[in-house]
Amino acid sequence: MAMPVPDLRERVDAATAEHIANQIPAGGAAREAMLCELFEPVVAGAIASCREAHDAWAGAAAAEETLRRARRAGYFRIDSLQQRAAALTWRAAELMMIAHMRAEEAEGVARAVCQRRWKTKPHGGGIVGQFGIVFSDGRDRVSALARALTG
């Protein structure tokens, strides 16, 4: 895997801010509606990716547990269980990387939409914990979106 470009975040932030400046009205309700159109799908996608990665890890953990039980019971033909556990773990790791990338993407859009840098929590906090976006009308759109998505 190639190393990312060192200033990639700054370049993407600048490009997004330029897009916003050139394509979105300077103020008012139309601006907020257009910013929400940029922001909400990205956050929804990041949340969905996190949920998918979580479910994949649960499946991988269950496969590992099945493999451990088979070993403890003394089964000798466990090759297929080992292959299944390895494949599920690999897929879960891939999905975790995708979820991380999509969370970073959502953070970048949040920085551009809100025009300020975010302090992210080191491990956890989740997407909603990282982005408490409050628009000028006082509504916290990320929390509302997360509640709607998670039911």
Contacts in CASP RR format, 6 or more apart in sequence:
PFRMAT RR
TARGET T0000
AUTHOR 0000-0000-0000
METHOD contacts of the structure
MODEL  1
MAMPVPDLRERVDAATAEHIANQIPAGGAAREAMLCELFEPVVAGAIASC
REAHDAWAGAAAAEETLRRARRAGYFRIDSLQQRAAALTWRAAELMMIAH
MRAEEAEGVARAVCQRRWKTKPHGGGIVGQFGIVFSDGRDRVSALARALT
G
5 11 0 8 1.000
9 108 0 8 1.000
12 108 0 8 1.000
13 108 0 8 1.000
13 111 0 8 1.000
13 112 0 8 1.000
16 108 0 8 1.000
16 109 0 8 1.000
16 111 0 8 1.000
16 112 0 8 1.000
17 112 0 8 1.000
17 115 0 8 1.000
20 35 0 8 1.000
20 38 0 8 1.000
20 112 0 8 1.000
20 113 0 8 1.000
23 34 0 8 1.000
24 31 0 8 1.000
24 34 0 8 1.000
24 35 0 8 1.000
25 31 0 8 1.000
25 34 0 8 1.000
32 135 0 8 1.000
32 136 0 8 1.000
32 137 0 8 1.000
35 113 0 8 1.000
35 135 0 8 1.000
36 135 0 8 1.000
36 141 0 8 1.000
38 109 0 8 1.000
38 112 0 8 1.000
38 113 0 8 1.000
39 109 0 8 1.000
39 110 0 8 1.000
39 113 0 8 1.000
39 133 0 8 1.000
39 141 0 8 1.000
40 141 0 8 1.000
40 145 0 8 1.000
42 102 0 8 1.000
42 105 0 8 1.000
42 106 0 8 1.000
42 109 0 8 1.000
43 106 0 8 1.000
43 109 0 8 1.000
43 110 0 8 1.000
43 127 0 8 1.000
43 131 0 8 1.000
43 142 0 8 1.000
43 145 0 8 1.000
43 146 0 8 1.000
44 145 0 8 1.000
44 149 0 8 1.000
45 102 0 8 1.000
45 106 0 8 1.000
46 99 0 8 1.000
46 102 0 8 1.000
46 103 0 8 1.000
46 105 0 8 1.000
46 106 0 8 1.000
46 127 0 8 1.000
47 127 0 8 1.000
47 145 0 8 1.000
47 146 0 8 1.000
47 149 0 8 1.000
47 150 0 8 1.000
48 149 0 8 1.000
49 95 0 8 1.000
49 98 0 8 1.000
49 99 0 8 1.000
49 102 0 8 1.000
49 103 0 8 1.000
50 99 0 8 1.000
50 102 0 8 1.000
50 103 0 8 1.000
50 126 0 8 1.000
50 127 0 8 1.000
52 95 0 8 1.000
52 99 0 8 1.000
53 92 0 8 1.000
53 95 0 8 1.000
53 96 0 8 1.000
53 98 0 8 1.000
53 99 0 8 1.000
56 88 0 8 1.000
56 91 0 8 1.000
56 92 0 8 1.000
56 95 0 8 1.000
56 96 0 8 1.000
57 92 0 8 1.000
57 96 0 8 1.000
59 88 0 8 1.000
59 92 0 8 1.000
60 85 0 8 1.000
60 88 0 8 1.000
60 89 0 8 1.000
60 91 0 8 1.000
60 92 0 8 1.000
63 81 0 8 1.000
63 84 0 8 1.000
63 85 0 8 1.000
63 88 0 8 1.000
63 89 0 8 1.000
64 85 0 8 1.000
64 89 0 8 1.000
66 81 0 8 1.000
66 85 0 8 1.000
67 78 0 8 1.000
67 81 0 8 1.000
67 82 0 8 1.000
67 84 0 8 1.000
67 85 0 8 1.000
70 78 0 8 1.000
70 81 0 8 1.000
71 78 0 8 1.000
103 126 0 8 1.000
103 127 0 8 1.000
103 130 0 8 1.000
106 127 0 8 1.000
106 131 0 8 1.000
107 118 0 8 1.000
107 120 0 8 1.000
107 130 0 8 1.000
107 131 0 8 1.000
110 118 0 8 1.000
110 130 0 8 1.000
110 131 0 8 1.000
110 133 0 8 1.000
110 142 0 8 1.000
111 117 0 8 1.000
111 118 0 8 1.000
113 133 0 8 1.000
114 133 0 8 1.000
118 130 0 8 1.000
118 131 0 8 1.000
120 130 0 8 1.000
121 129 0 8 1.000
121 130 0 8 1.000
127 142 0 8 1.000
127 146 0 8 1.000
128 142 0 8 1.000
128 143 0 8 1.000
128 146 0 8 1.000
131 142 0 8 1.000
132 140 0 8 1.000
132 142 0 8 1.000
132 143 0 8 1.000
133 140 0 8 1.000
133 141 0 8 1.000
133 142 0 8 1.000
134 140 0 8 1.000
134 141 0 8 1.000
135 141 0 8 1.000
END
